[in-house]
């Protein structure tokens, strides 16, 4: 289980405190006091005994000052069969995140621009 509050979450250079607000089995939810950020971590066993782990962050913003929140979400899903090591997972996710963040976040910018 992650520590409470969720560790090392910084948005636009500002550290955010996300205390755990619920836990149910293999799912935990963390949220800032103002509700702007909600982070969910969950795990489930799926077909063929694979484990699917997800980490998702939602950012809730009133874009038009009309009291209607719009949500931007980002998440990572890791699906692995039994036998893959922690090192395998670290190497795979480090490669993915590295490719998205290299050259001043060029991959993230291309994703936002809907390049494929």
C-alpha positions in Angstrom: 0.0 0.0 0.0 1.2 3.5 -0.8 1.9 5.8 2.1 -0.8 8.2 3.3 -0.7 10.9 2.0 0.2 9.7 -1.5 3.9 10.5 -1.9 5.7 13.0 -4.2 2.7 14.3 -6.2 3.7 17.7 -7.7 1.6 19.6 -10.2 3.1 22.6 -12.1 5.9 22.8 -9.5 3.5 22.8 -6.5 3.6 19.8 -4.2 0.1 18.5 -3.5 -1.1 16.7 -0.4 -3.4 13.8 -1.3 -4.6 11.9 1.8 -6.2 8.5 1.4 -10.0 8.9 1.5 -11.0 5.3 1.0 -9.7 1.8 0.7 -11.6 -1.3 -0.5 -9.7 -4.5 -1.1 -7.0 -3.7 -3.6 -8.2 -0.2 -4.4 -7.3 3.0 -2.7 -8.4 6.6 -3.5 -6.5 9.7 -2.5 -7.8 13.3 -2.8 -6.7 16.9 -2.2 -8.8 18.8 0.3 -10.2 21.0 -2.4 -11.1 18.0 -4.6 -9.1 19.2 -7.6 -6.9 16.1 -7.7 -8.2 12.6 -7.2 -5.7 9.7 -7.5 -6.9 6.1 -7.7 -4.6 3.0 -7.4 -6.2 -0.4 -8.0 -5.2 -4.0 -8.9 -7.3 -6.9 -10.2 -6.7 -10.4 -11.5 -7.9 -10.8 -15.1 -8.0 -13.5 -17.8 -5.3 -16.2 -17.6 -4.2 -15.1 -14.2 -2.7 -11.8 -15.3 -2.6 -9.0 -12.9 -3.8 -5.6 -14.0 -2.6 -2.6 -12.0 -3.8 0.9 -12.6 -2.7 4.4 -11.3 -5.1 7.2 -12.4 -5.1 10.9 -11.6 -8.1 13.1 -12.3 -7.9 16.9 -12.3 -11.2 18.6 -11.7 -11.5 22.2 -12.9 -14.4 24.7 -13.3 -13.2 26.0 -16.7 -16.0 28.4 -17.3 -16.8 29.6 -13.7 -20.2 28.0 -14.1 -19.9 25.5 -11.2 -19.7 22.6 -13.7 -16.4 20.7 -13.2 -14.6 19.4 -16.2 -12.2 16.5 -15.6 -8.9 15.8 -17.3 -7.5 12.3 -16.5 -4.3 10.5 -17.0 -3.6 6.9 -16.1 -1.2 4.0 -16.5 -2.3 0.4 -16.8 0.2 -2.3 -16.3 -0.9 -5.9 -17.2 1.5 -8.7 -16.6 1.4 -12.5 -16.3 2.9 -14.3 -13.4 6.7 -14.6 -13.9 7.5 -11.0 -14.9 9.8 -9.6 -12.3 9.7 -6.2 -10.6 12.8 -5.3 -12.6 11.0 -6.1 -15.8 8.2 -3.8 -14.8 10.6 -1.0 -13.8 12.4 -1.3 -17.1 9.2 -1.3 -19.2 7.6 1.7 -17.5 10.9 3.7 -17.3 11.3 3.2 -21.1 7.7 4.4 -21.7 7.9 7.4 -19.4 11.4 8.2 -20.7 10.2 8.3 -24.3 7.2 10.5 -23.4 9.3 13.0 -21.3 12.5 13.1 -23.4 13.4 16.4 -25.2 11.4 18.6 -22.9 8.3 16.4 -22.8 8.1 16.1 -26.6 6.2 12.8 -26.5 3.6 14.2 -24.2 3.1 17.2 -26.4 2.7 14.9 -29.5 0.2 12.9 -27.6 -1.8 16.1 -26.7 -1.6 17.1 -30.4 -3.2 13.7 -31.3 -0.2 12.5 -33.2 0.2 8.7 -33.5 
